[in-house]
Amino acid sequence: MALRMTDQEVNGVTVLEIEGRIVLGEESNAFREKVKSLLAAGKKKIVLNLANVGYIDSAGLGTLVATFHSARSQGATLKLANLGSKFKEVLQVTKLMTVFDTYDSEALAVQSFAK
């Protein structure tokens, strides 16, 4: 299944909704390029809505970490919202839960930028 991504502005925050699987190959590359284009467009507040991500492999995780660091190095902030239980489990096992700002809902993630 191809990765589908749609972005929209919510209160000055770019919300990127991701649907599908973040896996090695085209999906990871498409995800990386999408975030790169948002950063190039000057977006500094980005929420990744992961509610519809069914699966992420190690390459996908690597891409997620790389985009997170890339965003940070450009003065942007990347936050994760709506993690599924499997996704959460993978982040806990890999100790990445401590790296990312995660929120139970897109609304909470967007609100967190207002603080």
C-alpha positions as CSV (number, residue, x, y, z in Angstrom):
1,M,0.0,0.0,0.0
2,A,1.4,3.4,-1.0
3,L,1.9,6.0,1.6
4,R,-0.6,8.8,1.4
5,M,0.1,12.2,3.0
6,T,-2.0,15.3,3.2
7,D,-1.1,18.5,5.0
8,Q,-3.2,21.3,6.3
9,E,-2.8,24.4,8.5
10,V,-4.4,24.4,11.9
11,N,-3.9,27.5,14.0
12,G,-0.6,28.2,12.3
13,V,0.6,24.6,12.8
14,T,1.1,22.3,9.8
15,V,-0.6,19.0,10.3
16,L,0.7,16.2,8.1
17,E,-1.7,13.3,8.1
18,I,0.0,10.0,7.1
19,E,-1.8,6.9,5.9
20,G,-0.3,3.6,5.1
21,R,3.0,1.9,6.0
22,I,6.3,3.7,6.6
23,V,8.7,1.1,5.3
24,L,12.0,0.8,3.5
25,G,11.9,2.1,0.0
26,E,9.5,4.4,-1.7
27,E,7.4,5.0,1.4
28,S,10.3,6.2,3.6
29,N,11.7,8.3,0.7
30,A,8.3,9.9,0.0
31,F,7.9,10.7,3.8
32,R,11.4,12.2,4.0
33,E,10.8,14.3,0.9
34,K,7.4,15.6,2.1
35,V,8.8,16.8,5.5
36,K,11.8,18.3,3.7
37,S,9.5,20.3,1.4
38,L,7.5,21.5,4.4
39,L,10.7,22.7,6.1
40,A,11.9,24.3,2.8
41,A,8.6,26.2,2.7
42,G,9.4,27.7,6.1
43,K,7.1,25.5,8.2
44,K,8.4,25.5,11.8
45,K,5.6,23.8,13.7
46,I,4.7,20.4,12.3
47,V,2.5,17.7,13.8
48,L,2.6,14.2,12.3
49,N,-0.9,12.6,12.6
50,L,0.0,8.9,12.6
51,A,-3.6,7.5,13.3
52,N,-3.7,5.7,10.0
53,V,-0.2,4.3,9.9
54,G,-0.6,0.6,10.1
55,Y,3.0,-0.4,10.2
56,I,6.5,1.0,10.5
57,D,9.7,-0.9,10.0
58,S,13.2,-0.2,11.2
59,A,14.0,1.9,8.1
60,G,10.8,3.8,8.7
61,L,11.9,4.5,12.2
62,G,15.2,5.6,11.0
63,T,13.5,8.0,8.6
64,L,11.3,9.3,11.4
65,V,14.4,10.0,13.6
66,A,16.3,11.6,10.7
67,T,13.4,13.9,9.8
68,F,13.1,14.8,13.5
69,H,16.7,15.8,13.7
70,S,16.6,17.6,10.3
71,A,13.6,19.6,11.5
72,R,15.3,20.5,14.8
73,S,18.5,21.6,13.0
74,Q,16.4,24.0,11.0
75,G,14.7,25.5,14.0
76,A,11.5,23.6,13.5
77,T,9.6,21.4,15.9
78,L,8.1,18.0,15.0
79,K,5.5,16.4,17.2
80,L,3.7,13.1,16.9
81,A,0.0,12.5,17.4
82,N,-2.4,9.6,17.4
83,L,0.1,6.8,17.8
84,G,-1.4,3.4,17.5
85,S,-0.6,0.8,20.2
86,K,1.8,-1.0,18.0
87,F,3.6,2.2,17.0
88,K,3.8,3.2,20.7
89,E,5.2,-0.2,21.6
90,V,7.9,0.1,18.9
91,L,8.9,3.6,20.2
92,Q,9.0,2.3,23.8
93,V,11.1,-0.8,22.9
94,T,13.5,1.3,21.0
95,K,13.6,4.0,23.7
96,L,12.5,6.6,21.1
97,M,9.5,7.5,23.2
98,T,11.9,9.8,25.1
99,V,13.1,11.5,21.9
100,F,9.7,12.5,20.4
101,D,7.0,14.7,21.8
102,T,3.9,12.5,21.5
103,Y,0.3,13.4,22.0
104,D,-2.9,11.3,22.2
105,S,-4.7,13.6,19.7
106,E,-4.0,16.0,16.9
107,A,-5.8,18.7,18.8
108,L,-3.6,18.3,21.9
109,A,-0.4,18.3,19.7
110,V,-1.6,21.5,17.9
111,Q,-2.5,23.2,21.3
112,S,0.9,22.3,22.7
113,F,2.5,24.8,20.3
114,A,0.5,27.7,21.9
115,K,2.2,27.2,25.3
